[in-house]
Amino acid sequence: MTEIIEINSAPEIYVMEYDGNYYLVRGAQYLDDILFGKEPLGFPVLIKSVKTWEEVLNNWENTGGSMPWILNPGIVERMERDNRKLASDNFNA
C-alpha cells in the first residue's frame, strides 16, 4: 500500500490529475526516468487531483512555452506503487 505523507514544500516531481488525464507539471528533467525507469525514483512524487485546467496551468513549471506532458495512467500507477506518494491540499508552485 502507498504511504501518504503531508508536505509543505515543493516535490521533485508533481503530477496533476484533471478530467481523467494525468499531467506532469513539475519534473520534466526526470521524464526519461519516469517513462522508461525500471527502478523506483529516489524521491517522493506528488500526485494530486484537481477540478480545473487552470490549476494545472498555475502549477506547471512552464518549460519553454510547451504544454504539460500528459502521462499514461499505467505510468502513474507504477509511480504510485514504486515511490512514496505525497498528498497536499494547498500546494502551489
PyMOL Python script that loads the backbone (N, CA, C, O; Angstrom):
from pymol import cmd

cmd.read_pdbstr("""\
ATOM      1  N   MET A   1       0.833  -1.184   0.000  1.00  0.00           N
ATOM      2  CA  MET A   1       0.000   0.000   0.000  1.00  0.00           C
ATOM      3  C   MET A   1       0.879   1.250   0.000  1.00  0.00           C
ATOM      4  O   MET A   1       1.932   1.269   0.638  1.00  0.00           O
ATOM      5  N   THR A   2       0.455   2.282  -0.706  1.00  0.00           N
ATOM      6  CA  THR A   2       1.212   3.516  -0.848  1.00  0.00           C
ATOM      7  C   THR A   2       1.141   4.335   0.434  1.00  0.00           C
ATOM      8  O   THR A   2       0.080   4.487   1.039  1.00  0.00           O
ATOM      9  N   GLU A   3       2.291   4.855   0.829  1.00  0.00           N
ATOM     10  CA  GLU A   3       2.360   5.726   2.003  1.00  0.00           C
ATOM     11  C   GLU A   3       1.957   7.142   1.600  1.00  0.00           C
ATOM     12  O   GLU A   3       2.451   7.669   0.603  1.00  0.00           O
ATOM     13  N   ILE A   4       1.061   7.756   2.373  1.00  0.00           N
ATOM     14  CA  ILE A   4       0.629   9.128   2.113  1.00  0.00           C
ATOM     15  C   ILE A   4       1.267  10.030   3.155  1.00  0.00           C
ATOM     16  O   ILE A   4       1.148   9.776   4.354  1.00  0.00           O
ATOM     17  N   ILE A   5       1.944  11.083   2.706  1.00  0.00           N
ATOM     18  CA  ILE A   5       2.654  11.998   3.589  1.00  0.00           C
ATOM     19  C   ILE A   5       2.210  13.411   3.277  1.00  0.00           C
ATOM     20  O   ILE A   5       2.178  13.800   2.109  1.00  0.00           O
ATOM     21  N   GLU A   6       1.866  14.188   4.289  1.00  0.00           N
ATOM     22  CA  GLU A   6       1.543  15.597   4.077  1.00  0.00           C
ATOM     23  C   GLU A   6       2.844  16.381   3.899  1.00  0.00           C
ATOM     24  O   GLU A   6       3.832  16.113   4.583  1.00  0.00           O
ATOM     25  N   ILE A   7       2.844  17.350   2.977  1.00  0.00           N
ATOM     26  CA  ILE A   7       4.053  18.131   2.724  1.00  0.00           C
ATOM     27  C   ILE A   7       3.747  19.622   2.740  1.00  0.00           C
ATOM     28  O   ILE A   7       2.596  20.038   2.608  1.00  0.00           O
ATOM     29  N   ASN A   8       4.793  20.413   2.902  1.00  0.00           N
ATOM     30  CA  ASN A   8       4.671  21.869   2.862  1.00  0.00           C
ATOM     31  C   ASN A   8       5.649  22.495   1.875  1.00  0.00           C
ATOM     32  O   ASN A   8       5.666  23.718   1.740  1.00  0.00           O
ATOM     33  N   SER A   9       6.459  21.707   1.186  1.00  0.00           N
ATOM     34  CA  SER A   9       7.434  22.241   0.237  1.00  0.00           C
ATOM     35  C   SER A   9       7.303  21.547  -1.112  1.00  0.00           C
ATOM     36  O   SER A   9       6.622  20.529  -1.229  1.00  0.00           O
ATOM     37  N   ALA A  10       7.945  22.090  -2.111  1.00  0.00           N
ATOM     38  CA  ALA A  10       7.823  21.593  -3.476  1.00  0.00           C
ATOM     39  C   ALA A  10       8.519  20.250  -3.650  1.00  0.00           C
ATOM     40  O   ALA A  10       9.676  20.103  -3.256  1.00  0.00           O
ATOM     41  N   PRO A  11       7.835  19.267  -4.232  1.00  0.00           N
ATOM     42  CA  PRO A  11       8.462  17.975  -4.523  1.00  0.00           C
ATOM     43  C   PRO A  11       9.287  18.055  -5.801  1.00  0.00           C
ATOM     44  O   PRO A  11       9.210  19.037  -6.539  1.00  0.00           O
ATOM     45  N   GLU A  12      10.072  17.024  -6.054  1.00  0.00           N
ATOM     46  CA  GLU A  12      10.852  16.939  -7.290  1.00  0.00           C
ATOM     47  C   GLU A  12       9.946  16.717  -8.499  1.00  0.00           C
ATOM     48  O   GLU A  12      10.149  17.320  -9.553  1.00  0.00           O
ATOM     49  N   ILE A  13       8.947  15.849  -8.341  1.00  0.00           N
ATOM     50  CA  ILE A  13       8.027  15.514  -9.424  1.00  0.00           C
ATOM     51  C   ILE A  13       6.605  15.770  -8.940  1.00  0.00           C
ATOM     52  O   ILE A  13       6.218  15.352  -7.849  1.00  0.00           O
ATOM     53  N   TYR A  14       5.845  16.458  -9.765  1.00  0.00           N
ATOM     54  CA  TYR A  14       4.479  16.834  -9.403  1.00  0.00           C
ATOM     55  C   TYR A  14       3.573  16.481 -10.574  1.00  0.00           C
ATOM     56  O   TYR A  14       3.750  16.991 -11.680  1.00  0.00           O
ATOM     57  N   VAL A  15       2.606  15.609 -10.328  1.00  0.00           N
ATOM     58  CA  VAL A  15       1.649  15.162 -11.338  1.00  0.00           C
ATOM     59  C   VAL A  15       0.259  15.598 -10.899  1.00  0.00           C
ATOM     60  O   VAL A  15      -0.117  15.417  -9.741  1.00  0.00           O
ATOM     61  N   MET A  16      -0.503  16.171 -11.822  1.00  0.00           N
ATOM     62  CA  MET A  16      -1.873  16.565 -11.518  1.00  0.00           C
ATOM     63  C   MET A  16      -2.817  15.764 -12.395  1.00  0.00           C
ATOM     64  O   MET A  16      -2.591  15.600 -13.594  1.00  0.00           O
ATOM     65  N   GLU A  17      -3.890  15.263 -11.769  1.00  0.00           N
ATOM     66  CA  GLU A  17      -4.932  14.547 -12.496  1.00  0.00           C
ATOM     67  C   GLU A  17      -6.091  15.519 -12.687  1.00  0.00           C
ATOM     68  O   GLU A  17      -6.626  16.072 -11.726  1.00  0.00           O
ATOM     69  N   TYR A  18      -6.466  15.714 -13.945  1.00  0.00           N
ATOM     70  CA  TYR A  18      -7.598  16.576 -14.269  1.00  0.00           C
ATOM     71  C   TYR A  18      -8.412  15.915 -15.372  1.00  0.00           C
ATOM     72  O   TYR A  18      -7.867  15.532 -16.407  1.00  0.00           O
ATOM     73  N   ASP A  19      -9.700  15.783 -15.154  1.00  0.00           N
ATOM     74  CA  ASP A  19     -10.630  15.272 -16.155  1.00  0.00           C
ATOM     75  C   ASP A  19     -10.198  13.906 -16.702  1.00  0.00           C
ATOM     76  O   ASP A  19     -10.336  13.634 -17.894  1.00  0.00           O
ATOM     77  N   GLY A  20      -9.675  13.053 -15.816  1.00  0.00           N
ATOM     78  CA  GLY A  20      -9.294  11.703 -16.203  1.00  0.00           C
ATOM     79  C   GLY A  20      -7.928  11.567 -16.829  1.00  0.00           C
ATOM     80  O   GLY A  20      -7.530  10.459 -17.190  1.00  0.00           O
ATOM     81  N   ASN A  21      -7.188  12.668 -16.969  1.00  0.00           N
ATOM     82  CA  ASN A  21      -5.844  12.638 -17.540  1.00  0.00           C
ATOM     83  C   ASN A  21      -4.829  13.088 -16.499  1.00  0.00           C
ATOM     84  O   ASN A  21      -5.149  13.862 -15.596  1.00  0.00           O
ATOM     85  N   TYR A  22      -3.591  12.591 -16.634  1.00  0.00           N
ATOM     86  CA  TYR A  22      -2.502  12.938 -15.723  1.00  0.00           C
ATOM     87  C   TYR A  22      -1.489  13.807 -16.458  1.00  0.00           C
ATOM     88  O   TYR A  22      -1.080  13.493 -17.576  1.00  0.00           O
ATOM     89  N   TYR A  23      -1.088  14.909 -15.814  1.00  0.00           N
ATOM     90  CA  TYR A  23      -0.159  15.863 -16.421  1.00  0.00           C
ATOM     91  C   TYR A  23       1.059  16.029 -15.529  1.00  0.00           C
ATOM     92  O   TYR A  23       0.936  16.210 -14.318  1.00  0.00           O
ATOM     93  N   LEU A  24       2.243  15.966 -16.141  1.00  0.00           N
ATOM     94  CA  LEU A  24       3.490  16.232 -15.432  1.00  0.00           C
ATOM     95  C   LEU A  24       3.687  17.739 -15.418  1.00  0.00           C
ATOM     96  O   LEU A  24       4.020  18.334 -16.443  1.00  0.00           O
ATOM     97  N   VAL A  25       3.484  18.358 -14.264  1.00  0.00           N
ATOM     98  CA  VAL A  25       3.588  19.815 -14.192  1.00  0.00           C
ATOM     99  C   VAL A  25       4.918  20.270 -13.593  1.00  0.00           C
ATOM    100  O   VAL A  25       5.257  21.450 -13.684  1.00  0.00           O
ATOM    101  N   ARG A  26       5.663  19.373 -12.995  1.00  0.00           N
ATOM    102  CA  ARG A  26       6.999  19.678 -12.487  1.00  0.00           C
ATOM    103  C   ARG A  26       7.829  18.412 -12.574  1.00  0.00           C
ATOM    104  O   ARG A  26       7.345  17.317 -12.287  1.00  0.00           O
ATOM    105  N   GLY A  27       9.086  18.570 -12.973  1.00  0.00           N
ATOM    106  CA  GLY A  27       9.993  17.425 -13.021  1.00  0.00           C
ATOM    107  C   GLY A  27      10.281  16.922 -14.413  1.00  0.00           C
ATOM    108  O   GLY A  27      10.628  15.753 -14.586  1.00  0.00           O
ATOM    109  N   ALA A  28      10.145  17.786 -15.423  1.00  0.00           N
ATOM    110  CA  ALA A  28      10.393  17.367 -16.807  1.00  0.00           C
ATOM    111  C   ALA A  28      11.813  16.829 -16.997  1.00  0.00           C
ATOM    112  O   ALA A  28      12.050  16.016 -17.891  1.00  0.00           O
ATOM    113  N   GLN A  29      12.758  17.275 -16.165  1.00  0.00           N
ATOM    114  CA  GLN A  29      14.134  16.785 -16.286  1.00  0.00           C
ATOM    115  C   GLN A  29      14.230  15.299 -15.940  1.00  0.00           C
ATOM    116  O   GLN A  29      15.230  14.655 -16.259  1.00  0.00           O
ATOM    117  N   TYR A  30      13.205  14.752 -15.294  1.00  0.00           N
ATOM    118  CA  TYR A  30      13.171  13.332 -14.934  1.00  0.00           C
ATOM    119  C   TYR A  30      12.300  12.515 -15.885  1.00  0.00           C
ATOM    120  O   TYR A  30      12.012  11.351 -15.604  1.00  0.00           O
ATOM    121  N   LEU A  31      11.878  13.100 -16.997  1.00  0.00           N
ATOM    122  CA  LEU A  31      10.923  12.449 -17.879  1.00  0.00           C
ATOM    123  C   LEU A  31      11.395  11.070 -18.349  1.00  0.00           C
ATOM    124  O   LEU A  31      10.611  10.121 -18.343  1.00  0.00           O
ATOM    125  N   ASP A  32      12.649  10.944 -18.752  1.00  0.00           N
ATOM    126  CA  ASP A  32      13.150   9.629 -19.188  1.00  0.00           C
ATOM    127  C   ASP A  32      13.062   8.610 -18.059  1.00  0.00           C
ATOM    128  O   ASP A  32      12.658   7.469 -18.285  1.00  0.00           O
ATOM    129  N   ASP A  33      13.436   9.009 -16.846  1.00  0.00           N
ATOM    130  CA  ASP A  33      13.348   8.097 -15.697  1.00  0.00           C
ATOM    131  C   ASP A  33      11.906   7.717 -15.409  1.00  0.00           C
ATOM    132  O   ASP A  33      11.628   6.579 -15.033  1.00  0.00           O
ATOM    133  N   ILE A  34      10.985   8.661 -15.581  1.00  0.00           N
ATOM    134  CA  ILE A  34       9.562   8.400 -15.336  1.00  0.00           C
ATOM    135  C   ILE A  34       9.020   7.423 -16.379  1.00  0.00           C
ATOM    136  O   ILE A  34       8.330   6.462 -16.040  1.00  0.00           O
ATOM    137  N   LEU A  35       9.334   7.674 -17.638  1.00  0.00           N
ATOM    138  CA  LEU A  35       8.769   6.869 -18.722  1.00  0.00           C
ATOM    139  C   LEU A  35       9.412   5.495 -18.857  1.00  0.00           C
ATOM    140  O   LEU A  35       8.720   4.507 -19.103  1.00  0.00           O
ATOM    141  N   PHE A  36      10.737   5.426 -18.696  1.00  0.00           N
ATOM    142  CA  PHE A  36      11.449   4.191 -19.008  1.00  0.00           C
ATOM    143  C   PHE A  36      12.125   3.545 -17.812  1.00  0.00           C
ATOM    144  O   PHE A  36      12.687   2.457 -17.933  1.00  0.00           O
ATOM    145  N   GLY A  37      12.079   4.204 -16.651  1.00  0.00           N
ATOM    146  CA  GLY A  37      12.782   3.702 -15.481  1.00  0.00           C
ATOM    147  C   GLY A  37      12.286   2.353 -15.015  1.00  0.00           C
ATOM    148  O   GLY A  37      11.083   2.113 -14.915  1.00  0.00           O
ATOM    149  N   LYS A  38      13.214   1.493 -14.738  1.00  0.00           N
ATOM    150  CA  LYS A  38      12.886   0.166 -14.208  1.00  0.00           C
ATOM    151  C   LYS A  38      12.958   0.161 -12.681  1.00  0.00           C
ATOM    152  O   LYS A  38      12.364  -0.699 -12.030  1.00  0.00           O
ATOM    153  N   GLU A  39      13.687   1.121 -12.113  1.00  0.00           N
ATOM    154  CA  GLU A  39      13.854   1.232 -10.670  1.00  0.00           C
ATOM    155  C   GLU A  39      12.975   2.361 -10.144  1.00  0.00           C
ATOM    156  O   GLU A  39      12.681   3.308 -10.874  1.00  0.00           O
ATOM    157  N   PRO A  40      12.549   2.268  -8.874  1.00  0.00           N
ATOM    158  CA  PRO A  40      11.799   3.384  -8.286  1.00  0.00           C
ATOM    159  C   PRO A  40      12.649   4.651  -8.285  1.00  0.00           C
ATOM    160  O   PRO A  40      13.876   4.584  -8.214  1.00  0.00           O
ATOM    161  N   LEU A  41      11.997   5.790  -8.364  1.00  0.00           N
ATOM    162  CA  LEU A  41      12.692   7.066  -8.281  1.00  0.00           C
ATOM    163  C   LEU A  41      13.221   7.235  -6.858  1.00  0.00           C
ATOM    164  O   LEU A  41      12.671   6.670  -5.912  1.00  0.00           O
ATOM    165  N   GLY A  42      14.280   8.008  -6.714  1.00  0.00           N
ATOM    166  CA  GLY A  42      14.922   8.152  -5.410  1.00  0.00           C
ATOM    167  C   GLY A  42      14.307   9.210  -4.524  1.00  0.00           C
ATOM    168  O   GLY A  42      14.921   9.604  -3.532  1.00  0.00           O
ATOM    169  N   PHE A  43      13.122   9.681  -4.845  1.00  0.00           N
ATOM    170  CA  PHE A  43      12.494  10.749  -4.067  1.00  0.00           C
ATOM    171  C   PHE A  43      10.985  10.643  -4.198  1.00  0.00           C
ATOM    172  O   PHE A  43      10.486   9.958  -5.090  1.00  0.00           O
ATOM    173  N   PRO A  44      10.253  11.318  -3.315  1.00  0.00           N
ATOM    174  CA  PRO A  44       8.792  11.253  -3.352  1.00  0.00           C
ATOM    175  C   PRO A  44       8.202  11.929  -4.588  1.00  0.00           C
ATOM    176  O   PRO A  44       8.828  12.786  -5.212  1.00  0.00           O
ATOM    177  N   VAL A  45       7.000  11.524  -4.914  1.00  0.00           N
ATOM    178  CA  VAL A  45       6.250  12.064  -6.049  1.00  0.00           C
ATOM    179  C   VAL A  45       4.913  12.596  -5.516  1.00  0.00           C
ATOM    180  O   VAL A  45       4.222  11.907  -4.767  1.00  0.00           O
ATOM    181  N   LEU A  46       4.559  13.812  -5.903  1.00  0.00           N
ATOM    182  CA  LEU A  46       3.253  14.363  -5.528  1.00  0.00           C
ATOM    183  C   LEU A  46       2.279  14.121  -6.666  1.00  0.00           C
ATOM    184  O   LEU A  46       2.536  14.520  -7.802  1.00  0.00           O
ATOM    185  N   ILE A  47       1.167  13.473  -6.372  1.00  0.00           N
ATOM    186  CA  ILE A  47       0.105  13.241  -7.354  1.00  0.00           C
ATOM    187  C   ILE A  47      -1.175  13.791  -6.749  1.00  0.00           C
ATOM    188  O   ILE A  47      -1.602  13.354  -5.680  1.00  0.00           O
ATOM    189  N   LYS A  48      -1.787  14.750  -7.432  1.00  0.00           N
ATOM    190  CA  LYS A  48      -2.953  15.434  -6.882  1.00  0.00           C
ATOM    191  C   LYS A  48      -4.040  15.565  -7.938  1.00  0.00           C
ATOM    192  O   LYS A  48      -3.757  15.891  -9.091  1.00  0.00           O
ATOM    193  N   SER A  49      -5.278  15.312  -7.546  1.00  0.00           N
ATOM    194  CA  SER A  49      -6.433  15.539  -8.421  1.00  0.00           C
ATOM    195  C   SER A  49      -6.894  16.977  -8.254  1.00  0.00           C
ATOM    196  O   SER A  49      -6.950  17.495  -7.139  1.00  0.00           O
ATOM    197  N   VAL A  50      -7.225  17.618  -9.371  1.00  0.00           N
ATOM    198  CA  VAL A  50      -7.713  18.999  -9.339  1.00  0.00           C
ATOM    199  C   VAL A  50      -9.001  19.090 -10.143  1.00  0.00           C
ATOM    200  O   VAL A  50      -9.325  18.197 -10.926  1.00  0.00           O
ATOM    201  N   LYS A  51      -9.729  20.183  -9.938  1.00  0.00           N
ATOM    202  CA  LYS A  51     -11.036  20.338 -10.571  1.00  0.00           C
ATOM    203  C   LYS A  51     -11.034  21.228 -11.806  1.00  0.00           C
ATOM    204  O   LYS A  51     -11.995  21.213 -12.575  1.00  0.00           O
ATOM    205  N   THR A  52      -9.959  22.014 -12.014  1.00  0.00           N
ATOM    206  CA  THR A  52      -9.938  22.922 -13.164  1.00  0.00           C
ATOM    207  C   THR A  52      -8.617  22.825 -13.915  1.00  0.00           C
ATOM    208  O   THR A  52      -7.582  22.492 -13.337  1.00  0.00           O
ATOM    209  N   TRP A  53      -8.666  23.118 -15.204  1.00  0.00           N
ATOM    210  CA  TRP A  53      -7.462  23.164 -16.035  1.00  0.00           C
ATOM    211  C   TRP A  53      -6.546  24.299 -15.571  1.00  0.00           C
ATOM    212  O   TRP A  53      -5.326  24.198 -15.693  1.00  0.00           O
ATOM    213  N   GLU A  54      -7.124  25.370 -15.043  1.00  0.00           N
ATOM    214  CA  GLU A  54      -6.332  26.494 -14.552  1.00  0.00           C
ATOM    215  C   GLU A  54      -5.401  26.069 -13.418  1.00  0.00           C
ATOM    216  O   GLU A  54      -4.287  26.580 -13.306  1.00  0.00           O
ATOM    217  N   GLU A  55      -5.853  25.135 -12.578  1.00  0.00           N
ATOM    218  CA  GLU A  55      -4.986  24.638 -11.510  1.00  0.00           C
ATOM    219  C   GLU A  55      -3.772  23.909 -12.082  1.00  0.00           C
ATOM    220  O   GLU A  55      -2.669  24.014 -11.547  1.00  0.00           O
ATOM    221  N   VAL A  56      -3.979  23.178 -13.161  1.00  0.00           N
ATOM    222  CA  VAL A  56      -2.851  22.511 -13.823  1.00  0.00           C
ATOM    223  C   VAL A  56      -1.878  23.562 -14.332  1.00  0.00           C
ATOM    224  O   VAL A  56      -0.677  23.470 -14.076  1.00  0.00           O
ATOM    225  N   LEU A  57      -2.377  24.556 -15.047  1.00  0.00           N
ATOM    226  CA  LEU A  57      -1.500  25.575 -15.626  1.00  0.00           C
ATOM    227  C   LEU A  57      -0.825  26.436 -14.570  1.00  0.00           C
ATOM    228  O   LEU A  57       0.326  26.837 -14.745  1.00  0.00           O
ATOM    229  N   ASN A  58      -1.528  26.728 -13.471  1.00  0.00           N
ATOM    230  CA  ASN A  58      -0.940  27.546 -12.403  1.00  0.00           C
ATOM    231  C   ASN A  58       0.226  26.861 -11.713  1.00  0.00           C
ATOM    232  O   ASN A  58       1.109  27.532 -11.179  1.00  0.00           O
ATOM    233  N   ASN A  59       0.244  25.541 -11.716  1.00  0.00           N
ATOM    234  CA  ASN A  59       1.310  24.792 -11.064  1.00  0.00           C
ATOM    235  C   ASN A  59       2.370  24.271 -12.024  1.00  0.00           C
ATOM    236  O   ASN A  59       3.362  23.683 -11.592  1.00  0.00           O
ATOM    237  N   TRP A  60       2.174  24.477 -13.298  1.00  0.00           N
ATOM    238  CA  TRP A  60       3.081  23.980 -14.324  1.00  0.00           C
ATOM    239  C   TRP A  60       4.382  24.778 -14.316  1.00  0.00           C
ATOM    240  O   TRP A  60       4.358  26.004 -14.203  1.00  0.00           O
ATOM    241  N   GLU A  61       5.504  24.094 -14.435  1.00  0.00           N
ATOM    242  CA  GLU A  61       6.804  24.755 -14.388  1.00  0.00           C
ATOM    243  C   GLU A  61       7.141  25.501 -15.678  1.00  0.00           C
ATOM    244  O   GLU A  61       8.151  26.203 -15.736  1.00  0.00           O
ATOM    245  N   ASN A  62       6.306  25.359 -16.718  1.00  0.00           N
ATOM    246  CA  ASN A  62       6.419  26.112 -17.958  1.00  0.00           C
ATOM    247  C   ASN A  62       7.816  26.052 -18.564  1.00  0.00           C
ATOM    248  O   ASN A  62       8.537  27.049 -18.573  1.00  0.00           O
ATOM    249  N   THR A  63       8.191  24.890 -19.065  1.00  0.00           N
ATOM    250  CA  THR A  63       9.499  24.712 -19.682  1.00  0.00           C
ATOM    251  C   THR A  63       9.436  25.027 -21.170  1.00  0.00           C
ATOM    252  O   THR A  63       9.011  24.192 -21.969  1.00  0.00           O
ATOM    253  N   GLY A  64       9.851  26.214 -21.534  1.00  0.00           N
ATOM    254  CA  GLY A  64       9.974  26.588 -22.933  1.00  0.00           C
ATOM    255  C   GLY A  64       8.677  26.865 -23.659  1.00  0.00           C
ATOM    256  O   GLY A  64       8.658  26.818 -24.889  1.00  0.00           O
ATOM    257  N   GLY A  65       7.609  27.146 -22.972  1.00  0.00           N
ATOM    258  CA  GLY A  65       6.361  27.509 -23.620  1.00  0.00           C
ATOM    259  C   GLY A  65       5.516  26.357 -24.108  1.00  0.00           C
ATOM    260  O   GLY A  65       4.454  26.580 -24.688  1.00  0.00           O
ATOM    261  N   SER A  66       5.960  25.118 -23.889  1.00  0.00           N
ATOM    262  CA  SER A  66       5.160  23.971 -24.302  1.00  0.00           C
ATOM    263  C   SER A  66       4.083  23.689 -23.261  1.00  0.00           C
ATOM    264  O   SER A  66       4.053  24.315 -22.202  1.00  0.00           O
ATOM    265  N   MET A  67       3.210  22.752 -23.567  1.00  0.00           N
ATOM    266  CA  MET A  67       2.157  22.366 -22.630  1.00  0.00           C
ATOM    267  C   MET A  67       2.681  21.269 -21.698  1.00  0.00           C
ATOM    268  O   MET A  67       3.668  20.607 -22.020  1.00  0.00           O
ATOM    269  N   PRO A  68       2.030  21.070 -20.544  1.00  0.00           N
ATOM    270  CA  PRO A  68       2.454  19.990 -19.639  1.00  0.00           C
ATOM    271  C   PRO A  68       2.377  18.634 -20.346  1.00  0.00           C
ATOM    272  O   PRO A  68       1.479  18.390 -21.152  1.00  0.00           O
ATOM    273  N   TRP A  69       3.334  17.758 -20.026  1.00  0.00           N
ATOM    274  CA  TRP A  69       3.336  16.409 -20.584  1.00  0.00           C
ATOM    275  C   TRP A  69       2.167  15.632 -20.030  1.00  0.00           C
ATOM    276  O   TRP A  69       1.916  15.666 -18.826  1.00  0.00           O
ATOM    277  N   ILE A  70       1.443  14.929 -20.891  1.00  0.00           N
ATOM    278  CA  ILE A  70       0.385  14.029 -20.436  1.00  0.00           C
ATOM    279  C   ILE A  70       1.020  12.657 -20.232  1.00  0.00           C
ATOM    280  O   ILE A  70       1.805  12.198 -21.061  1.00  0.00           O
ATOM    281  N   LEU A  71       0.673  12.008 -19.120  1.00  0.00           N
ATOM    282  CA  LEU A  71       1.255  10.717 -18.779  1.00  0.00           C
ATOM    283  C   LEU A  71       0.214   9.615 -18.901  1.00  0.00           C
ATOM    284  O   LEU A  71      -0.957   9.810 -18.573  1.00  0.00           O
ATOM    285  N   ASN A  72       0.648   8.470 -19.369  1.00  0.00           N
ATOM    286  CA  ASN A  72      -0.198   7.291 -19.425  1.00  0.00           C
ATOM    287  C   ASN A  72      -0.584   6.890 -18.004  1.00  0.00           C
ATOM    288  O   ASN A  72       0.269   6.897 -17.117  1.00  0.00           O
ATOM    289  N   PRO A  73      -1.850   6.541 -17.765  1.00  0.00           N
ATOM    290  CA  PRO A  73      -2.262   6.131 -16.414  1.00  0.00           C
ATOM    291  C   PRO A  73      -1.450   4.963 -15.859  1.00  0.00           C
ATOM    292  O   PRO A  73      -1.254   4.873 -14.647  1.00  0.00           O
ATOM    293  N   GLY A  74      -0.976   4.072 -16.725  1.00  0.00           N
ATOM    294  CA  GLY A  74      -0.144   2.960 -16.265  1.00  0.00           C
ATOM    295  C   GLY A  74       1.175   3.433 -15.683  1.00  0.00           C
ATOM    296  O   GLY A  74       1.678   2.843 -14.726  1.00  0.00           O
ATOM    297  N   ILE A  75       1.742   4.489 -16.248  1.00  0.00           N
ATOM    298  CA  ILE A  75       2.982   5.053 -15.719  1.00  0.00           C
ATOM    299  C   ILE A  75       2.721   5.678 -14.358  1.00  0.00           C
ATOM    300  O   ILE A  75       3.524   5.520 -13.438  1.00  0.00           O
ATOM    301  N   VAL A  76       1.599   6.390 -14.222  1.00  0.00           N
ATOM    302  CA  VAL A  76       1.253   6.996 -12.939  1.00  0.00           C
ATOM    303  C   VAL A  76       1.022   5.907 -11.893  1.00  0.00           C
ATOM    304  O   VAL A  76       1.438   6.051 -10.744  1.00  0.00           O
ATOM    305  N   GLU A  77       0.367   4.829 -12.285  1.00  0.00           N
ATOM    306  CA  GLU A  77       0.142   3.708 -11.360  1.00  0.00           C
ATOM    307  C   GLU A  77       1.469   3.133 -10.880  1.00  0.00           C
ATOM    308  O   GLU A  77       1.624   2.837  -9.695  1.00  0.00           O
ATOM    309  N   ARG A  78       2.432   2.971 -11.794  1.00  0.00           N
ATOM    310  CA  ARG A  78       3.760   2.469 -11.415  1.00  0.00           C
ATOM    311  C   ARG A  78       4.445   3.434 -10.467  1.00  0.00           C
ATOM    312  O   ARG A  78       5.072   3.009  -9.497  1.00  0.00           O
ATOM    313  N   MET A  79       4.332   4.739 -10.738  1.00  0.00           N
ATOM    314  CA  MET A  79       4.945   5.739  -9.864  1.00  0.00           C
ATOM    315  C   MET A  79       4.325   5.678  -8.467  1.00  0.00           C
ATOM    316  O   MET A  79       5.038   5.779  -7.469  1.00  0.00           O
ATOM    317  N   GLU A  80       3.011   5.517  -8.393  1.00  0.00           N
ATOM    318  CA  GLU A  80       2.351   5.422  -7.096  1.00  0.00           C
ATOM    319  C   GLU A  80       2.777   4.161  -6.346  1.00  0.00           C
ATOM    320  O   GLU A  80       2.939   4.183  -5.126  1.00  0.00           O
ATOM    321  N   ARG A  81       2.951   3.093  -7.060  1.00  0.00           N
ATOM    322  CA  ARG A  81       3.315   1.820  -6.445  1.00  0.00           C
ATOM    323  C   ARG A  81       4.776   1.810  -5.990  1.00  0.00           C
ATOM    324  O   ARG A  81       5.086   1.306  -4.911  1.00  0.00           O
ATOM    325  N   ASP A  82       5.666   2.362  -6.801  1.00  0.00           N
ATOM    326  CA  ASP A  82       7.104   2.241  -6.564  1.00  0.00           C
ATOM    327  C   ASP A  82       7.701   3.374  -5.739  1.00  0.00           C
ATOM    328  O   ASP A  82       8.811   3.233  -5.226  1.00  0.00           O
ATOM    329  N   ASN A  83       7.004   4.479  -5.599  1.00  0.00           N
ATOM    330  CA  ASN A  83       7.562   5.645  -4.919  1.00  0.00           C
ATOM    331  C   ASN A  83       6.613   6.111  -3.825  1.00  0.00           C
ATOM    332  O   ASN A  83       5.425   5.788  -3.830  1.00  0.00           O
ATOM    333  N   ARG A  84       7.155   6.865  -2.899  1.00  0.00           N
ATOM    334  CA  ARG A  84       6.290   7.448  -1.872  1.00  0.00           C
ATOM    335  C   ARG A  84       5.394   8.483  -2.535  1.00  0.00           C
ATOM    336  O   ARG A  84       5.869   9.364  -3.251  1.00  0.00           O
ATOM    337  N   LYS A  85       4.119   8.370  -2.296  1.00  0.00           N
ATOM    338  CA  LYS A  85       3.153   9.338  -2.834  1.00  0.00           C
ATOM    339  C   LYS A  85       2.880  10.383  -1.760  1.00  0.00           C
ATOM    340  O   LYS A  85       2.584  10.049  -0.613  1.00  0.00           O
ATOM    341  N   LEU A  86       2.983  11.646  -2.147  1.00  0.00           N
ATOM    342  CA  LEU A  86       2.745  12.744  -1.222  1.00  0.00           C
ATOM    343  C   LEU A  86       1.360  13.313  -1.444  1.00  0.00           C
ATOM    344  O   LEU A  86       0.855  13.290  -2.566  1.00  0.00           O
ATOM    345  N   ALA A  87       0.745  13.817  -0.405  1.00  0.00           N
ATOM    346  CA  ALA A  87      -0.575  14.430  -0.508  1.00  0.00           C
ATOM    347  C   ALA A  87      -0.531  15.845   0.012  1.00  0.00           C
ATOM    348  O   ALA A  87       0.113  16.113   1.026  1.00  0.00           O
ATOM    349  N   SER A  88      -1.204  16.754  -0.662  1.00  0.00           N
ATOM    350  CA  SER A  88      -1.289  18.131  -0.210  1.00  0.00           C
ATOM    351  C   SER A  88      -2.554  18.751  -0.769  1.00  0.00           C
ATOM    352  O   SER A  88      -2.884  18.554  -1.939  1.00  0.00           O
ATOM    353  N   ASP A  89      -3.261  19.497   0.061  1.00  0.00           N
ATOM    354  CA  ASP A  89      -4.453  20.205  -0.401  1.00  0.00           C
ATOM    355  C   ASP A  89      -4.171  21.648  -0.783  1.00  0.00           C
ATOM    356  O   ASP A  89      -4.996  22.289  -1.434  1.00  0.00           O
ATOM    357  N   ASN A  90      -3.008  22.169  -0.385  1.00  0.00           N
ATOM    358  CA  ASN A  90      -2.750  23.591  -0.584  1.00  0.00           C
ATOM    359  C   ASN A  90      -1.454  23.879  -1.305  1.00  0.00           C
ATOM    360  O   ASN A  90      -0.951  25.000  -1.229  1.00  0.00           O
ATOM    361  N   PHE A  91      -0.890  22.893  -2.010  1.00  0.00           N
ATOM    362  CA  PHE A  91       0.374  23.131  -2.707  1.00  0.00           C
ATOM    363  C   PHE A  91       0.164  24.020  -3.912  1.00  0.00           C
ATOM    364  O   PHE A  91      -0.784  23.828  -4.674  1.00  0.00           O
ATOM    365  N   ASN A  92       1.033  24.982  -4.090  1.00  0.00           N
ATOM    366  CA  ASN A  92       1.030  25.843  -5.278  1.00  0.00           C
ATOM    367  C   ASN A  92       2.477  26.182  -5.592  1.00  0.00           C
ATOM    368  O   ASN A  92       3.233  26.552  -4.694  1.00  0.00           O
ATOM    369  N   ALA A  93       2.873  26.062  -6.854  1.00  0.00           N
ATOM    370  CA  ALA A  93       4.261  26.298  -7.268  1.00  0.00           C
ATOM    371  C   ALA A  93       4.657  27.737  -7.035  1.00  0.00           C
ATOM    372  O   ALA A  93       5.791  28.120  -7.325  1.00  0.00           O
TER     373      ALA A  93
END
""", "prot")
cmd.dss("prot")
cmd.show_as("cartoon", "prot")
cmd.util.cbc("prot")
cmd.orient("prot")
